[in-house]
Amino acid sequence: MTHKSVEKAIAVLNCFSTEKQILGVGEVSRYTGYTKSTVSRLLSTLEKHGCVTRTKNLGKYQLGYRIQLWANMGARQNNLVNIARPIMEKLRDKCGEEIALYVIEGDRRVCVDRVESLHEIAKVGPVGTFYPLHAGASGKVLLAYLPADKRNAIIRKGRLEKYTSLTITDTKKLEKDLKAIRKKGYAVSRGEREPDAFSVTAPVWDASGRVVASISISGPNFRLTDKQLKKNIQEILAASKEVSNKLGYVGN
């Protein structure tokens, strides 16, 4: 789909509203100024991808399940970020390092919020950046707590790319590592995605008892002494518990 086609498709979707939930080709054509043939083609493509659905009245359309799915995802993530943000800021002030919040998107993780380090050297990219699940504590926590069938499907879907000499690329070793993460309730990585960076990460649970995010402390390896590591583990577990409780989680 070209850039102009995308703009036209968005214009078509924007025709729908609370007052105009069901529209026909002619109505969309009048609202957008596009020809009926163009509107019909765009609606057919949007219907194919679940963005609109045809009603019982032939020629009429309404927003589809895909739009509802995106809306629900956005609402959940906004709620998650709003709840986690002050806790992340407090955590950053305690440990001085960069704090990041990740969720799964397909077979990768994406950073949905971050609080910058108090130091000049930081290791987390901007919000919206995608990363692998198998490399680094933040991704492995998300992967570890997926249902077994989904976890196995992702692990076996493709090659486990090697980012550094410490990246786990063997399936059995990764599964063993994920099992250990579930047992401990947190993960620590050093140099798995970037050779000189560390991450200390814990899961965030929602009211249904599902892991919906991971929260991490990240920075350069030279700042992570044994004493600091012990403190970071305590702090990340406390922060993840606080966020989880505010999301309605009542587990341990």
Secondary structure, DSSP 8 states (H G I E B T S, - for coil): --HHHHHHHHHHHTT--SS--SEEHHHHHHHH---HHHHHHHHHHHHHTTSEEE-SSTTEEEE-HHHHHHHHHHHHHHHHHHHHHHHHHHHHHHH-SEEEEEEEETTEEEEEEEE--SSS------TT-EEESSSSHHHHHHHHTS-HHHHHHHHHHS-----STT----HHHHHHHHHHHHHHT-EEEESSSSTTEEEEEEEEE-TTS-EEEEEEEEEEGGG--HHHHHHHHHHHHHHHHHHHHHTT----
